[in-house]
Amino acid sequence: MARNKSVTRSQKLGPEERAAAIARLKEKELDILVVGGGIVGTGAALDAVTRGLSTGLLEARDWASGTSSRSSKLVHGGIRYLEQLDFRLVREALIERGLLLQRIAPHLVKPVRFLYPLQKRVIERCYVGAGMLLYDIFSYTGGRPPGVPHHRHLSKRQVQRAIPSLAPNALVGGLTYYDAQVDDARYVASLARTASFYGAHVATRVKVDGFIKVGERVVGVTAHDLETDEHFEVRAKQVVNATGVWTDDTQRMVGERGTFKVRASKGIHLVVPRDRIQSAMGMIFRTEKSVLFVIPWGRHWLIGTTDTDWNLDKAHPAATAADIDYLLEHVNRVLSIPLTREDVEGVYAGLRPLLAGESDQTSKLSREHLVAHTVPGLVVIAGGKWTTYRVMAKDAIDAAVDALDGRVPPSTTQDIPLLGAEGYQAAWNKRGKIARAFDVHKVRIEHLLNRYGTMTDELLDLIRSDPKLGEPLPGADDYLAAEVVYAASHEGALHLDDVLARRTRISIEAWDRGVSAAPVAAKLMGEVLGWDAARETLEVERYLQRVAAERASQEQPDDESADRVRLEAPDIVEVD
């Protein structure tokens, strides 16, 4: 990588850029304003701005602070949807998987291998094998290779050799197949930064608290900058509501009844150390309600997920003791050495935005997405799944463009890589030389390349100018001090929680959930953002309160008590 020039074009997304974006939002009418900074909202902003449209994007909290940072971290076709005969959704998702792996974000999206264990020797092997063959075939229908190997059949002995931790009576054989995984929060932050690079005016911690209407037409929003307490208006020819599980709440601001409803389904995941399960691959198992994944995640395993209705606080869904016990019970059915609560290093809970139907079970509700022009000037996009965000974003902007005057080019996002993706493979091939040039261990370079791609040189320049930034954070050896500085200066992190929970995953990966790292990270952020000692102390106190509340909520027996305990920890910036 070049020493004085970034390998790929780069645009900071720091506090100065945020202030400039808000100033521009107040000054001129936009073509498109997107509300919601999750995966679909940031994707919609990139789609719009790369069509040549003036674009704004507002998020009330942090990028991906809701559903989009709390997924199973999988980019997948959804092999279980084959059994539901939802072939269109599976094919669409597999085509998107190939794009993300090979073109859009090869530095962030990586192949991951799974075992599907068999309990019956012939019938089940034929049935599941036929499904996986179809899965492989669909992955080729996008006009390019899938980017992952085909499925394979394994004998019981082969499975036991690959996964010694499986109980001998748990299977008679198995099949392996590939999907992909991603750090979901990092991807969304990179997507927002890429949209900003192409000219979108993007800002977090700006809450939309109302819509501006002329007659029946929506012509903009009223917004509240939660950092400065300033209220202002943003005018736009078309507004896109991409607020996920908050869709119904946002629609009520318009004063119109929505054309569809969104229900929230809670899913929780456990994080356990990698040495607790001896396996060369991930695993997927059937349960009575859905499927259970055991997913490799760096030095850890992710175990999930649950699928239960949630009608409480949407910003901070809480995992209960019953949720944790449910996952442990099911995974222990197939393990030779059971996991216990003491093995659980981290827990996180997220909400899926499901289109409500007739079923009372959230696992039966639709993962399809819908786009509607609910009132003139307002497009709503809801439902869907993380993997197909780009298609959802395209469909939403297509609907908005239909209402604009003049000819607007079609979507180009299938050919636009995220910042850091261009040249990644060449940089990866040179990782040994880069490590020697900067006197950094090769493993550190690999870690940085798989998080920042070819923008890794920007972090290495920080370390070159201040070698102390090359040191790991306390209690979180995988992450360097430079990453905290970079998150605040380049990636839009405004608060300690933004860094420990989303720009890094320290809050779920560290044994103490980031308690040791918090004071050091706050000081590093404060030097970038101009915090005084009192502000640093407040940020640390709020983070520690969050950790304590989450731990306490995970001891509660039900959703109501867990929600009450979790909400005892105040946010650093109150949204409501």
Number of C-alpha atoms within 10 A of each C-alpha: 20 11 11 9 12 15 21 18 13 17 16 19 26 21 19 12 19 19 14 13 20 21 12 16 25 14 11 12 18 22 20 29 32 29 26 31 33 29 32 33 33 35 27 37 36 34 28 33 22 21 17 14 19 19 30 32 29 27 23 25 22 24 33 27 22 27 26 26 25 21 24 23 20 21 27 23 26 20 19 14 14 18 11 9 10 15 18 13 19 23 23 18 24 29 23 24 29 26 22 25 23 19 17 23 25 24 28 24 25 21 18 20 19 21 27 23 26 21 15 13 13 10 11 14 20 12 10 18 19 12 16 21 15 16 23 20 14 20 26 16 14 15 9 12 14 24 19 20 14 15 18 14 16 19 16 17 13 12 24 18 13 16 19 15 17 23 16 15 11 15 19 18 21 25 19 22 23 23 23 23 23 25 25 26 28 22 25 25 25 25 27 32 26 26 28 26 19 15 19 27 27 30 30 22 22 26 22 23 15 18 22 18 14 8 8 12 16 21 22 25 22 15 20 20 19 17 12 9 9 10 14 14 17 22 23 25 21 26 29 28 24 28 27 30 24 19 22 18 13 21 22 12 14 20 11 11 13 19 13 16 17 22 23 24 22 24 25 26 26 25 25 27 20 15 10 15 21 13 19 15 17 22 21 18 16 13 10 7 12 13 14 19 22 23 23 24 19 12 12 19 24 24 26 28 24 23 21 18 18 19 13 14 13 17 16 17 27 36 31 26 18 15 27 23 13 15 19 19 14 16 22 16 14 18 19 15 13 16 16 13 12 7 14 20 19 21 23 21 23 27 27 28 27 25 21 19 15 7 10 10 14 21 16 16 19 17 20 16 19 15 22 19 18 16 18 17 21 27 23 26 25 28 26 22 25 23 25 24 21 23 22 27 27 23 20 29 28 20 20 25 22 11 15 14 8 8 8 14 13 14 20 13 20 15 10 16 18 25 24 27 24 22 16 23 15 11 20 19 10 13 20 16 15 20 17 12 10 15 10 15 13 16 13 16 24 18 16 22 23 22 23 23 27 28 24 22 24 21 20 23 15 18 20 14 10 11 13 13 20 19 14 16 22 19 18 21 12 20 21 23 23 24 28 28 25 23 24 26 21 19 25 28 27 22 21 27 26 23 26 24 19 27 30 23 21 25 25 23 26 21 19 16 24 25 22 16 23 27 19 17 26 25 23 22 25 21 14 17 18 11 16 11 11 8 14 23 16 14 23 23 17 18 26 19 17 20 20 17 21 25 20 17 26 24 16 20 14 16 22 16 15 23 23 16 20 24 18 14 18 13 14 16 13 11 15 6
